[in-house]
Amino acid sequence: MIPLSWYMSLAAILFAIGVCGFLTRRNLIMMFLSIELMLNAVNLNMVAMSHYMESMRGQVFTFFIITVAAAEAAIGLGIAVTLYRSRKTVHVDEVNQLKG
Amino acid sequence: MFNYFFFLYCAVVIVGTGLLAITMRNPVHSVLMVLVLFFHMAGLYLILNAEFLAAVQIIVYAGAILVLYLFVVFLVSIREELRMDRFVPSSWVGRIIAAGIAVSLISMLPAFKLGPKGRWPVERVVEVTHTKAIGMEMYSSYILPFEIAGLILLIAVIGGLVLAKHDDEASAK
């Protein structure tokens, strides 16, 4: 039996990789991709804990997380395409009209 | 025994492709690395006796969301990122923050205690297949979140349509 802490450490490492990608890449598409990595880390945590607690709650919640992630990816990428249409860039450092 | 080797293989590939995905310059390569990562996540779900979730992961994440990402990458026609003035000048701030998050999450693991066990031991999940187990749980206790998830998807479809409309009607007036 694989200990639960192995799954949780893997989820923590994947979450940290997602955070690193979100903070270092300055491209909107890559930032959204890092958000998907973070959501997958949380999914892995939920499914592993649901397996070890002998319950179905974690897996049902994971199902909803996948659903909401799909909806969020669609809307986020729609916003990225609209941003590209008006500003001709998806580099977030250049979207600085509100800068003081 | 097989579980150990499979878990170690999936873990190594997940961490490796994750690191490659966030460091590659070409966005198409990053999306392909994330695709490999999603397949190995589905593999981990399989050894956790969650085969319905593994199938959903492959169909929805690898099959729909990543294809959407690829479409947008090609639509936006990203070149390799040039060196330009960044908002936060150094990338090391992000890396140190991420390393700090990993260290603090992993160091809190020994203090973690599981709660009371539920009513679904592994034998019962295997006997009533996992799909039926999720169905029994979701349609009895979680029917309201299920309907709300349907509403969220409806909002996403309408929002996507509105965002993708051209402004021809507005400018023709």
Interface residues (C-beta under 8 A of the other chain):
Chain A: M1 I2 L4 S5 W6 Y7 M8 S9 L10 A12 I13 L14 F15 A16 I17 G18 V19 C20 G21 F22 L23 T24 R25 R26 N27 I29 M30 F32 L33 S34 E36 L37 N40 N43 L44 V47 A48 M49 S50 H51 Y52 M53 E54 S55 M56 R57 Q59 V60 T62 F63 F64 I66 T67 V68 A69 A70 A71 E72 A73 A74 I75 L77 G78 I79 A80 V81 T82 Y84 V90 H91 V92 D93 E94 N96
Chain B: N3 Y4 F7 A11 I14 V15 G18 L19 A21 I22 P27 S30 V31 V34 L37 F38 M41 L44 Y45 I47 L48 N49 A50 L53 V56 Q57 V60 Y61 A64 I65 L68 Y69 V72 V73 L75 V76 I78 E81 M84 D85 R86 F87 S91 V93 G94 R95 I97 A98 A99 I101 A102 L105 I106 L109 P110 F112 L114 G115 P116 K117 G118 R119 W120 P121 V122 V125 A133 I134 M136 E137 M138 Y142 P145 F146 A149 I152 L153 I155 A156 V157 G159 G160 L163 A164
